Amino acid sequence: MTKMTAKLIVLSIALASGAATLAQAETQPRNCAPRDTVIERLAAKYGETRKSIGLGKNAVMEVFASAATGTWTITLTTTGGLTCLVASGQAFENMADVLPPQGEAV
């Protein structure tokens, strides 16, 4: 094996390793963190607290909002404890609409 061939092999291995690392980093969501971290940041930065919760398939959906700032955030927490931001916005309002009886038009 010549020096040039050896250098090409080492370079190929390095490039393949770098590409694999980059692909792995890109598959990890950038808008996710451990649940405690997300909740602390929502409270500290936006004054948001949990307003509602729902169970989904292998996840918990929560709505956080602040009456003072009007901001809101929807999160999903996986069974592994990773919480991801799904959506956020402004002008949050608490509503307690009474649902119509079953069979009536909405």
Chimera marker file (.cmm) of the C-alpha trace (Angstrom):
<marker_set name="trace">
<marker id="1" x="0.000" y="0.000" z="0.000" r="1" g="1" b="0" radius="0.5"/>
<marker id="2" x="1.368" y="3.394" z="-0.955" r="1" g="1" b="0" radius="0.5"/>
<marker id="3" x="1.381" y="6.476" z="1.249" r="1" g="1" b="0" radius="0.5"/>
<marker id="4" x="-1.249" y="8.083" z="-0.976" r="1" g="1" b="0" radius="0.5"/>
<marker id="5" x="-3.600" y="5.094" z="-0.642" r="1" g="1" b="0" radius="0.5"/>
<marker id="6" x="-3.168" y="5.063" z="3.146" r="1" g="1" b="0" radius="0.5"/>
<marker id="7" x="-3.970" y="8.791" z="3.327" r="1" g="1" b="0" radius="0.5"/>
<marker id="8" x="-7.089" y="8.284" z="1.197" r="1" g="1" b="0" radius="0.5"/>
<marker id="9" x="-8.292" y="5.469" z="3.459" r="1" g="1" b="0" radius="0.5"/>
<marker id="10" x="-7.755" y="7.552" z="6.610" r="1" g="1" b="0" radius="0.5"/>
<marker id="11" x="-9.488" y="10.549" z="4.999" r="1" g="1" b="0" radius="0.5"/>
<marker id="12" x="-12.441" y="8.381" z="3.927" r="1" g="1" b="0" radius="0.5"/>
<marker id="13" x="-12.846" y="6.975" z="7.436" r="1" g="1" b="0" radius="0.5"/>
<marker id="14" x="-12.674" y="10.469" z="8.947" r="1" g="1" b="0" radius="0.5"/>
<marker id="15" x="-15.278" y="11.804" z="6.508" r="1" g="1" b="0" radius="0.5"/>
<marker id="16" x="-17.607" y="8.865" z="7.131" r="1" g="1" b="0" radius="0.5"/>
<marker id="17" x="-17.268" y="9.297" z="10.892" r="1" g="1" b="0" radius="0.5"/>
<marker id="18" x="-17.948" y="13.033" z="10.641" r="1" g="1" b="0" radius="0.5"/>
<marker id="19" x="-20.995" y="12.464" z="8.440" r="1" g="1" b="0" radius="0.5"/>
<marker id="20" x="-22.406" y="9.923" z="10.904" r="1" g="1" b="0" radius="0.5"/>
<marker id="21" x="-21.911" y="12.326" z="13.815" r="1" g="1" b="0" radius="0.5"/>
<marker id="22" x="-23.554" y="15.162" z="11.878" r="1" g="1" b="0" radius="0.5"/>
<marker id="23" x="-26.525" y="12.980" z="10.934" r="1" g="1" b="0" radius="0.5"/>
<marker id="24" x="-26.991" y="11.937" z="14.557" r="1" g="1" b="0" radius="0.5"/>
<marker id="25" x="-26.878" y="15.562" z="15.742" r="1" g="1" b="0" radius="0.5"/>
<marker id="26" x="-29.460" y="16.588" z="13.153" r="1" g="1" b="0" radius="0.5"/>
<marker id="27" x="-31.903" y="13.849" z="14.194" r="1" g="1" b="0" radius="0.5"/>
<marker id="28" x="-31.955" y="15.110" z="17.778" r="1" g="1" b="0" radius="0.5"/>
<marker id="29" x="-34.652" y="17.790" z="18.026" r="1" g="1" b="0" radius="0.5"/>
<marker id="30" x="-33.324" y="21.254" z="18.800" r="1" g="1" b="0" radius="0.5"/>
<marker id="31" x="-36.545" y="22.304" z="20.508" r="1" g="1" b="0" radius="0.5"/>
<marker id="32" x="-36.456" y="19.504" z="23.105" r="1" g="1" b="0" radius="0.5"/>
<marker id="33" x="-34.922" y="19.217" z="26.565" r="1" g="1" b="0" radius="0.5"/>
<marker id="34" x="-35.554" y="17.432" z="29.859" r="1" g="1" b="0" radius="0.5"/>
<marker id="35" x="-39.037" y="18.329" z="31.177" r="1" g="1" b="0" radius="0.5"/>
<marker id="36" x="-37.803" y="20.146" z="34.300" r="1" g="1" b="0" radius="0.5"/>
<marker id="37" x="-35.568" y="22.380" z="32.177" r="1" g="1" b="0" radius="0.5"/>
<marker id="38" x="-38.383" y="23.304" z="29.777" r="1" g="1" b="0" radius="0.5"/>
<marker id="39" x="-40.866" y="24.084" z="32.577" r="1" g="1" b="0" radius="0.5"/>
<marker id="40" x="-38.323" y="26.211" z="34.451" r="1" g="1" b="0" radius="0.5"/>
<marker id="41" x="-37.538" y="28.226" z="31.302" r="1" g="1" b="0" radius="0.5"/>
<marker id="42" x="-41.207" y="28.766" z="30.443" r="1" g="1" b="0" radius="0.5"/>
<marker id="43" x="-41.850" y="30.035" z="33.977" r="1" g="1" b="0" radius="0.5"/>
<marker id="44" x="-38.731" y="32.201" z="34.243" r="1" g="1" b="0" radius="0.5"/>
<marker id="45" x="-38.736" y="33.732" z="30.761" r="1" g="1" b="0" radius="0.5"/>
<marker id="46" x="-42.471" y="34.027" z="30.032" r="1" g="1" b="0" radius="0.5"/>
<marker id="47" x="-44.225" y="33.573" z="33.388" r="1" g="1" b="0" radius="0.5"/>
<marker id="48" x="-46.102" y="30.585" z="31.974" r="1" g="1" b="0" radius="0.5"/>
<marker id="49" x="-47.722" y="27.892" z="34.101" r="1" g="1" b="0" radius="0.5"/>
<marker id="50" x="-49.588" y="24.748" z="33.078" r="1" g="1" b="0" radius="0.5"/>
<marker id="51" x="-53.207" y="25.399" z="32.121" r="1" g="1" b="0" radius="0.5"/>
<marker id="52" x="-54.253" y="22.025" z="30.707" r="1" g="1" b="0" radius="0.5"/>
<marker id="53" x="-53.013" y="18.509" z="30.062" r="1" g="1" b="0" radius="0.5"/>
<marker id="54" x="-53.940" y="15.610" z="27.804" r="1" g="1" b="0" radius="0.5"/>
<marker id="55" x="-52.719" y="12.069" z="27.243" r="1" g="1" b="0" radius="0.5"/>
<marker id="56" x="-51.734" y="10.825" z="23.817" r="1" g="1" b="0" radius="0.5"/>
<marker id="57" x="-50.124" y="7.680" z="22.517" r="1" g="1" b="0" radius="0.5"/>
<marker id="58" x="-46.826" y="7.455" z="24.424" r="1" g="1" b="0" radius="0.5"/>
<marker id="59" x="-46.829" y="11.198" z="25.195" r="1" g="1" b="0" radius="0.5"/>
<marker id="60" x="-48.334" y="13.858" z="27.428" r="1" g="1" b="0" radius="0.5"/>
<marker id="61" x="-49.518" y="17.117" z="25.843" r="1" g="1" b="0" radius="0.5"/>
<marker id="62" x="-49.552" y="20.238" z="28.014" r="1" g="1" b="0" radius="0.5"/>
<marker id="63" x="-50.568" y="23.841" z="27.439" r="1" g="1" b="0" radius="0.5"/>
<marker id="64" x="-48.633" y="26.479" z="29.378" r="1" g="1" b="0" radius="0.5"/>
<marker id="65" x="-49.730" y="30.116" z="29.390" r="1" g="1" b="0" radius="0.5"/>
<marker id="66" x="-49.397" y="33.417" z="31.198" r="1" g="1" b="0" radius="0.5"/>
<marker id="67" x="-52.356" y="35.672" z="31.961" r="1" g="1" b="0" radius="0.5"/>
<marker id="68" x="-49.929" y="38.552" z="32.521" r="1" g="1" b="0" radius="0.5"/>
<marker id="69" x="-48.086" y="38.338" z="29.187" r="1" g="1" b="0" radius="0.5"/>
<marker id="70" x="-50.673" y="36.481" z="27.093" r="1" g="1" b="0" radius="0.5"/>
<marker id="71" x="-48.032" y="34.054" z="25.802" r="1" g="1" b="0" radius="0.5"/>
<marker id="72" x="-48.766" y="30.339" z="25.436" r="1" g="1" b="0" radius="0.5"/>
<marker id="73" x="-46.791" y="27.194" z="24.629" r="1" g="1" b="0" radius="0.5"/>
<marker id="74" x="-47.874" y="23.663" z="23.730" r="1" g="1" b="0" radius="0.5"/>
<marker id="75" x="-45.464" y="20.884" z="24.721" r="1" g="1" b="0" radius="0.5"/>
<marker id="76" x="-45.268" y="17.120" z="24.267" r="1" g="1" b="0" radius="0.5"/>
<marker id="77" x="-43.399" y="14.991" z="26.791" r="1" g="1" b="0" radius="0.5"/>
<marker id="78" x="-42.274" y="11.506" z="25.812" r="1" g="1" b="0" radius="0.5"/>
<marker id="79" x="-42.210" y="8.483" z="28.099" r="1" g="1" b="0" radius="0.5"/>
<marker id="80" x="-38.450" y="9.024" z="28.359" r="1" g="1" b="0" radius="0.5"/>
<marker id="81" x="-38.952" y="12.459" z="29.941" r="1" g="1" b="0" radius="0.5"/>
<marker id="82" x="-37.930" y="14.527" z="26.919" r="1" g="1" b="0" radius="0.5"/>
<marker id="83" x="-40.188" y="17.564" z="26.446" r="1" g="1" b="0" radius="0.5"/>
<marker id="84" x="-40.506" y="19.192" z="23.024" r="1" g="1" b="0" radius="0.5"/>
<marker id="85" x="-42.013" y="22.547" z="22.110" r="1" g="1" b="0" radius="0.5"/>
<marker id="86" x="-44.795" y="22.004" z="19.566" r="1" g="1" b="0" radius="0.5"/>
<marker id="87" x="-46.214" y="25.515" z="19.149" r="1" g="1" b="0" radius="0.5"/>
<marker id="88" x="-46.244" y="28.903" z="20.855" r="1" g="1" b="0" radius="0.5"/>
<marker id="89" x="-47.909" y="32.241" z="20.431" r="1" g="1" b="0" radius="0.5"/>
<marker id="90" x="-49.584" y="35.238" z="22.008" r="1" g="1" b="0" radius="0.5"/>
<marker id="91" x="-53.045" y="36.451" z="23.053" r="1" g="1" b="0" radius="0.5"/>
<marker id="92" x="-53.927" y="33.438" z="25.226" r="1" g="1" b="0" radius="0.5"/>
<marker id="93" x="-57.439" y="33.427" z="26.698" r="1" g="1" b="0" radius="0.5"/>
<marker id="94" x="-58.909" y="31.044" z="29.262" r="1" g="1" b="0" radius="0.5"/>
<marker id="95" x="-62.284" y="29.773" z="28.056" r="1" g="1" b="0" radius="0.5"/>
<marker id="96" x="-64.778" y="27.597" z="29.866" r="1" g="1" b="0" radius="0.5"/>
<marker id="97" x="-67.344" y="26.974" z="27.151" r="1" g="1" b="0" radius="0.5"/>
<marker id="98" x="-70.134" y="24.567" z="27.975" r="1" g="1" b="0" radius="0.5"/>
<marker id="99" x="-70.348" y="21.832" z="25.376" r="1" g="1" b="0" radius="0.5"/>
<marker id="100" x="-73.733" y="21.382" z="23.681" r="1" g="1" b="0" radius="0.5"/>
<marker id="101" x="-75.700" y="18.214" z="24.465" r="1" g="1" b="0" radius="0.5"/>
<marker id="102" x="-74.716" y="15.237" z="22.335" r="1" g="1" b="0" radius="0.5"/>
<marker id="103" x="-76.399" y="15.307" z="18.940" r="1" g="1" b="0" radius="0.5"/>
<marker id="104" x="-76.861" y="19.099" z="18.782" r="1" g="1" b="0" radius="0.5"/>
<marker id="105" x="-74.972" y="21.193" z="16.248" r="1" g="1" b="0" radius="0.5"/>
<marker id="106" x="-72.022" y="23.144" z="17.558" r="1" g="1" b="0" radius="0.5"/>
<link id1="1" id2="2" r="1" g="1" b="0" radius="0.2"/>
<link id1="2" id2="3" r="1" g="1" b="0" radius="0.2"/>
<link id1="3" id2="4" r="1" g="1" b="0" radius="0.2"/>
<link id1="4" id2="5" r="1" g="1" b="0" radius="0.2"/>
<link id1="5" id2="6" r="1" g="1" b="0" radius="0.2"/>
<link id1="6" id2="7" r="1" g="1" b="0" radius="0.2"/>
<link id1="7" id2="8" r="1" g="1" b="0" radius="0.2"/>
<link id1="8" id2="9" r="1" g="1" b="0" radius="0.2"/>
<link id1="9" id2="10" r="1" g="1" b="0" radius="0.2"/>
<link id1="10" id2="11" r="1" g="1" b="0" radius="0.2"/>
<link id1="11" id2="12" r="1" g="1" b="0" radius="0.2"/>
<link id1="12" id2="13" r="1" g="1" b="0" radius="0.2"/>
<link id1="13" id2="14" r="1" g="1" b="0" radius="0.2"/>
<link id1="14" id2="15" r="1" g="1" b="0" radius="0.2"/>
<link id1="15" id2="16" r="1" g="1" b="0" radius="0.2"/>
<link id1="16" id2="17" r="1" g="1" b="0" radius="0.2"/>
<link id1="17" id2="18" r="1" g="1" b="0" radius="0.2"/>
<link id1="18" id2="19" r="1" g="1" b="0" radius="0.2"/>
<link id1="19" id2="20" r="1" g="1" b="0" radius="0.2"/>
<link id1="20" id2="21" r="1" g="1" b="0" radius="0.2"/>
<link id1="21" id2="22" r="1" g="1" b="0" radius="0.2"/>
<link id1="22" id2="23" r="1" g="1" b="0" radius="0.2"/>
<link id1="23" id2="24" r="1" g="1" b="0" radius="0.2"/>
<link id1="24" id2="25" r="1" g="1" b="0" radius="0.2"/>
<link id1="25" id2="26" r="1" g="1" b="0" radius="0.2"/>
<link id1="26" id2="27" r="1" g="1" b="0" radius="0.2"/>
<link id1="27" id2="28" r="1" g="1" b="0" radius="0.2"/>
<link id1="28" id2="29" r="1" g="1" b="0" radius="0.2"/>
<link id1="29" id2="30" r="1" g="1" b="0" radius="0.2"/>
<link id1="30" id2="31" r="1" g="1" b="0" radius="0.2"/>
<link id1="31" id2="32" r="1" g="1" b="0" radius="0.2"/>
<link id1="32" id2="33" r="1" g="1" b="0" radius="0.2"/>
<link id1="33" id2="34" r="1" g="1" b="0" radius="0.2"/>
<link id1="34" id2="35" r="1" g="1" b="0" radius="0.2"/>
<link id1="35" id2="36" r="1" g="1" b="0" radius="0.2"/>
<link id1="36" id2="37" r="1" g="1" b="0" radius="0.2"/>
<link id1="37" id2="38" r="1" g="1" b="0" radius="0.2"/>
<link id1="38" id2="39" r="1" g="1" b="0" radius="0.2"/>
<link id1="39" id2="40" r="1" g="1" b="0" radius="0.2"/>
<link id1="40" id2="41" r="1" g="1" b="0" radius="0.2"/>
<link id1="41" id2="42" r="1" g="1" b="0" radius="0.2"/>
<link id1="42" id2="43" r="1" g="1" b="0" radius="0.2"/>
<link id1="43" id2="44" r="1" g="1" b="0" radius="0.2"/>
<link id1="44" id2="45" r="1" g="1" b="0" radius="0.2"/>
<link id1="45" id2="46" r="1" g="1" b="0" radius="0.2"/>
<link id1="46" id2="47" r="1" g="1" b="0" radius="0.2"/>
<link id1="47" id2="48" r="1" g="1" b="0" radius="0.2"/>
<link id1="48" id2="49" r="1" g="1" b="0" radius="0.2"/>
<link id1="49" id2="50" r="1" g="1" b="0" radius="0.2"/>
<link id1="50" id2="51" r="1" g="1" b="0" radius="0.2"/>
<link id1="51" id2="52" r="1" g="1" b="0" radius="0.2"/>
<link id1="52" id2="53" r="1" g="1" b="0" radius="0.2"/>
<link id1="53" id2="54" r="1" g="1" b="0" radius="0.2"/>
<link id1="54" id2="55" r="1" g="1" b="0" radius="0.2"/>
<link id1="55" id2="56" r="1" g="1" b="0" radius="0.2"/>
<link id1="56" id2="57" r="1" g="1" b="0" radius="0.2"/>
<link id1="57" id2="58" r="1" g="1" b="0" radius="0.2"/>
<link id1="58" id2="59" r="1" g="1" b="0" radius="0.2"/>
<link id1="59" id2="60" r="1" g="1" b="0" radius="0.2"/>
<link id1="60" id2="61" r="1" g="1" b="0" radius="0.2"/>
<link id1="61" id2="62" r="1" g="1" b="0" radius="0.2"/>
<link id1="62" id2="63" r="1" g="1" b="0" radius="0.2"/>
<link id1="63" id2="64" r="1" g="1" b="0" radius="0.2"/>
<link id1="64" id2="65" r="1" g="1" b="0" radius="0.2"/>
<link id1="65" id2="66" r="1" g="1" b="0" radius="0.2"/>
<link id1="66" id2="67" r="1" g="1" b="0" radius="0.2"/>
<link id1="67" id2="68" r="1" g="1" b="0" radius="0.2"/>
<link id1="68" id2="69" r="1" g="1" b="0" radius="0.2"/>
<link id1="69" id2="70" r="1" g="1" b="0" radius="0.2"/>
<link id1="70" id2="71" r="1" g="1" b="0" radius="0.2"/>
<link id1="71" id2="72" r="1" g="1" b="0" radius="0.2"/>
<link id1="72" id2="73" r="1" g="1" b="0" radius="0.2"/>
<link id1="73" id2="74" r="1" g="1" b="0" radius="0.2"/>
<link id1="74" id2="75" r="1" g="1" b="0" radius="0.2"/>
<link id1="75" id2="76" r="1" g="1" b="0" radius="0.2"/>
<link id1="76" id2="77" r="1" g="1" b="0" radius="0.2"/>
<link id1="77" id2="78" r="1" g="1" b="0" radius="0.2"/>
<link id1="78" id2="79" r="1" g="1" b="0" radius="0.2"/>
<link id1="79" id2="80" r="1" g="1" b="0" radius="0.2"/>
<link id1="80" id2="81" r="1" g="1" b="0" radius="0.2"/>
<link id1="81" id2="82" r="1" g="1" b="0" radius="0.2"/>
<link id1="82" id2="83" r="1" g="1" b="0" radius="0.2"/>
<link id1="83" id2="84" r="1" g="1" b="0" radius="0.2"/>
<link id1="84" id2="85" r="1" g="1" b="0" radius="0.2"/>
<link id1="85" id2="86" r="1" g="1" b="0" radius="0.2"/>
<link id1="86" id2="87" r="1" g="1" b="0" radius="0.2"/>
<link id1="87" id2="88" r="1" g="1" b="0" radius="0.2"/>
<link id1="88" id2="89" r="1" g="1" b="0" radius="0.2"/>
<link id1="89" id2="90" r="1" g="1" b="0" radius="0.2"/>
<link id1="90" id2="91" r="1" g="1" b="0" radius="0.2"/>
<link id1="91" id2="92" r="1" g="1" b="0" radius="0.2"/>
<link id1="92" id2="93" r="1" g="1" b="0" radius="0.2"/>
<link id1="93" id2="94" r="1" g="1" b="0" radius="0.2"/>
<link id1="94" id2="95" r="1" g="1" b="0" radius="0.2"/>
<link id1="95" id2="96" r="1" g="1" b="0" radius="0.2"/>
<link id1="96" id2="97" r="1" g="1" b="0" radius="0.2"/>
<link id1="97" id2="98" r="1" g="1" b="0" radius="0.2"/>
<link id1="98" id2="99" r="1" g="1" b="0" radius="0.2"/>
<link id1="99" id2="100" r="1" g="1" b="0" radius="0.2"/>
<link id1="100" id2="101" r="1" g="1" b="0" radius="0.2"/>
<link id1="101" id2="102" r="1" g="1" b="0" radius="0.2"/>
<link id1="102" id2="103" r="1" g="1" b="0" radius="0.2"/>
<link id1="103" id2="104" r="1" g="1" b="0" radius="0.2"/>
<link id1="104" id2="105" r="1" g="1" b="0" radius="0.2"/>
<link id1="105" id2="106" r="1" g="1" b="0" radius="0.2"/>
</marker_set>
